[in-house]
């Protein structure tokens, strides 16, 4: 579970205290969201009884970015430094991030900074584009990016692990983003190798749009 980032009220102690107090003042009204359901058809082509994560492809900085992990345990949206470099981004574009991250390894991680990037989920008219503040870290990973709770909440997304997909509402209807089970297992195995061998692997897969 990755901690810190831009959720939880912000990066200052005072803002986090205010955020904590809010939960004790909640009324009886729930979010006004459409019903999202998953059917047997959503799980077609998926090996049943699995425990694979949801790994998707999204459009980031005008490129199809594979190996994006939908991580409901992360309070931060993460972009790994090799991916940052492959996208042709410049470190001068990074903005200062005054905090550390926990959960990406055995020790706290000091990010290089953060950068807002337009990110598109879905295709064509059935897609949604958000400006996401990605925190850039220089650590080895089998993934190119992590999509955390901040973005999932902004999408109003519901994730189904058994179906390896997520859905979010739009005026045109419910959009389904399917994960890649084969790639998810490949990434997981590479993650284990990273821990056992303590070395980076080249995991960047980018394609034009």
C-alpha positions as CSV (number, residue, x, y, z in Angstrom):
1,X,0.0,0.0,0.0
2,X,1.6,3.3,-1.2
3,X,1.1,6.2,1.2
4,X,1.3,10.0,0.8
5,X,0.7,11.7,-2.5
6,X,-2.1,14.3,-3.1
7,X,-4.9,12.5,-1.2
8,X,-5.6,12.6,2.5
9,X,-6.0,16.4,2.5
10,X,-2.7,17.3,1.0
11,X,1.0,17.3,2.0
12,X,0.9,19.4,5.2
13,X,0.0,18.2,8.7
14,X,-2.7,20.8,9.2
15,X,-4.5,19.9,5.9
16,X,-4.4,16.2,6.9
17,X,-5.9,16.9,10.3
18,X,-8.7,18.8,8.6
19,X,-9.2,15.9,6.2
20,X,-9.4,13.5,9.2
21,X,-12.0,15.6,11.0
22,X,-14.3,15.6,7.9
23,X,-15.1,11.9,8.3
24,X,-16.7,12.6,11.7
25,X,-19.1,15.1,10.2
26,X,-20.6,13.1,7.4
27,X,-24.3,13.2,6.8
28,X,-26.6,10.5,5.5
29,X,-26.4,11.5,1.8
30,X,-24.4,9.2,-0.4
31,X,-22.8,9.9,-3.8
32,X,-25.3,10.4,-6.7
33,X,-23.8,7.9,-9.1
34,X,-25.4,5.5,-11.7
35,X,-25.6,1.8,-11.0
36,X,-22.5,-0.1,-12.4
37,X,-22.7,-3.8,-12.6
38,X,-20.6,-6.6,-14.0
39,X,-21.9,-9.6,-16.0
40,X,-20.6,-13.0,-17.1
41,X,-19.8,-11.4,-20.5
42,X,-17.3,-9.0,-18.8
43,X,-15.3,-12.1,-17.7
44,X,-15.0,-13.7,-21.2
45,X,-11.5,-14.8,-22.0
46,X,-10.4,-14.6,-18.4
47,X,-8.9,-17.6,-16.5
48,X,-11.4,-18.2,-13.7
49,X,-10.3,-18.3,-10.0
50,X,-7.3,-16.0,-10.6
51,X,-5.7,-13.4,-8.4
52,X,-4.2,-11.2,-11.1
53,X,-4.2,-7.4,-10.9
54,X,-5.8,-5.0,-13.3
55,X,-3.2,-3.9,-15.8
56,X,-4.5,-1.6,-18.5
57,X,-3.3,0.5,-21.5
58,X,-4.0,4.3,-21.5
59,X,-3.0,7.3,-23.5
60,X,-0.4,9.4,-21.7
61,X,1.5,12.3,-23.3
62,X,0.3,11.3,-26.8
63,X,1.5,7.7,-26.5
64,X,-0.2,4.4,-25.8
65,X,1.2,3.5,-22.4
66,X,1.0,-0.2,-21.6
67,X,1.6,-1.7,-18.2
68,X,-0.4,0.7,-16.2
69,X,-1.4,-0.9,-12.9
70,X,-4.7,0.0,-11.4
71,X,-3.7,0.1,-7.7
72,X,-6.6,0.8,-5.3
73,X,-4.1,0.5,-2.5
74,X,-2.1,3.5,-3.7
75,X,-2.9,7.0,-2.5
76,X,-0.6,8.4,-5.3
77,X,-0.5,8.3,-9.1
78,X,3.0,7.1,-9.9
79,X,5.1,7.5,-13.1
80,X,8.4,5.6,-13.1
81,X,11.6,7.4,-14.3
82,X,12.4,5.0,-17.2
83,X,8.9,5.7,-18.5
84,X,9.3,9.4,-18.0
85,X,12.4,9.3,-20.1
86,X,10.9,7.1,-22.8
87,X,8.0,9.6,-23.2
88,X,10.6,12.3,-24.0
89,X,9.8,14.4,-21.0
90,X,12.3,16.8,-19.5
91,X,13.2,16.9,-15.8
92,X,12.9,20.7,-16.1
93,X,9.2,20.2,-16.4
94,X,9.0,18.6,-12.9
95,X,7.5,20.5,-10.1
96,X,8.8,20.1,-6.5
97,X,7.1,17.5,-4.4
98,X,8.0,18.3,-0.7
99,X,7.2,14.8,0.8
100,X,8.3,11.2,0.7
101,X,6.4,8.1,-0.4
102,X,6.1,4.9,1.6
103,X,5.3,1.4,0.2
104,X,7.4,1.2,-2.9
105,X,10.2,-0.7,-1.2
106,X,11.8,-1.3,2.1
107,X,12.7,2.4,2.6
108,X,11.0,5.7,2.1
109,X,11.3,7.1,-1.5
110,X,12.1,10.7,-2.2
111,X,10.3,11.5,-5.5
112,X,12.0,13.5,-8.2
113,X,9.0,15.7,-8.4
114,X,5.6,15.7,-10.0
115,X,4.2,16.6,-13.4
116,X,0.6,17.1,-14.6
117,X,-0.1,15.1,-17.7
118,X,-3.2,14.6,-19.8
119,X,-4.3,11.0,-19.6
120,X,-7.1,9.4,-21.5
121,X,-9.0,6.3,-20.5
122,X,-11.1,4.5,-23.2
123,X,-11.3,5.2,-26.9
124,X,-13.0,7.7,-29.2
125,X,-16.2,9.2,-27.9
126,X,-16.3,6.7,-25.1
127,X,-13.3,8.0,-23.4
128,X,-12.4,10.5,-20.6
129,X,-9.3,12.7,-20.4
130,X,-8.0,14.0,-17.1
131,X,-5.0,16.0,-16.1
132,X,-3.3,13.8,-13.6
133,X,-0.5,14.9,-11.2
134,X,2.0,12.0,-11.6
135,X,4.6,11.7,-8.9
136,X,7.9,10.6,-10.6
137,X,10.1,8.2,-8.8
138,X,13.4,6.7,-9.8
139,X,13.0,3.0,-8.7
140,X,12.9,-0.2,-10.5
141,X,9.4,-1.5,-11.5
142,X,7.8,-4.0,-13.8
143,X,5.1,-1.4,-14.4
144,X,5.2,1.9,-16.3
145,X,2.7,3.7,-14.1
146,X,0.4,3.2,-11.2
147,X,-3.1,4.6,-11.2
148,X,-4.2,5.2,-7.6
149,X,-7.3,6.1,-5.7
150,X,-7.2,9.8,-6.6
151,X,-7.7,9.2,-10.3
152,X,-10.1,6.3,-9.7
153,X,-12.3,8.6,-7.6
154,X,-12.2,11.3,-10.2
155,X,-13.3,8.8,-12.8
156,X,-16.0,7.5,-10.5
157,X,-14.6,4.1,-11.5
158,X,-15.6,0.7,-10.1
159,X,-12.9,-2.0,-10.4
160,X,-13.7,-5.7,-10.6
161,X,-10.7,-8.0,-9.9
162,X,-12.6,-11.2,-11.0
163,X,-13.4,-9.6,-14.3
164,X,-10.0,-7.8,-14.6
165,X,-11.7,-4.6,-15.8
166,X,-13.0,-1.3,-14.5
167,X,-16.0,0.7,-15.5
168,X,-16.8,4.4,-15.1
169,X,-19.9,6.5,-16.1
170,X,-20.1,9.1,-18.8
171,X,-23.1,10.9,-20.3
172,X,-23.0,8.4,-23.2
173,X,-23.2,5.4,-20.9
174,X,-20.9,3.2,-18.9
175,X,-17.4,2.8,-20.2
176,X,-15.5,-0.5,-19.7
177,X,-11.7,-0.6,-19.6
178,X,-10.4,-4.2,-19.8
179,X,-7.2,-5.3,-18.4
180,X,-4.7,-7.7,-20.0
181,X,-4.4,-10.9,-17.9
182,X,-1.3,-12.2,-19.8
183,X,0.5,-8.9,-19.3
184,X,-0.6,-8.8,-15.7
185,X,1.0,-12.1,-14.9
186,X,4.2,-11.2,-16.9
187,X,4.5,-8.0,-14.9
188,X,4.0,-9.8,-11.6
189,X,6.7,-12.3,-12.4
190,X,9.1,-9.5,-13.4
191,X,8.3,-7.8,-10.1
192,X,9.4,-10.9,-8.2
193,X,12.6,-11.0,-10.2
194,X,13.2,-7.4,-9.4
195,X,13.0,-8.1,-5.7
196,X,15.1,-11.2,-5.8
197,X,17.8,-9.9,-8.1
198,X,17.7,-6.2,-7.1
199,X,18.1,-5.0,-10.7
200,X,16.1,-3.0,-13.1
201,X,14.5,-4.4,-16.3
202,X,13.5,-2.6,-19.4
203,X,9.7,-2.7,-19.3
204,X,8.7,0.3,-21.5
205,X,6.2,-0.5,-24.3
206,X,5.1,2.7,-26.1
207,X,3.3,3.1,-29.3
208,X,2.1,6.1,-31.3
209,X,-1.5,7.2,-31.6
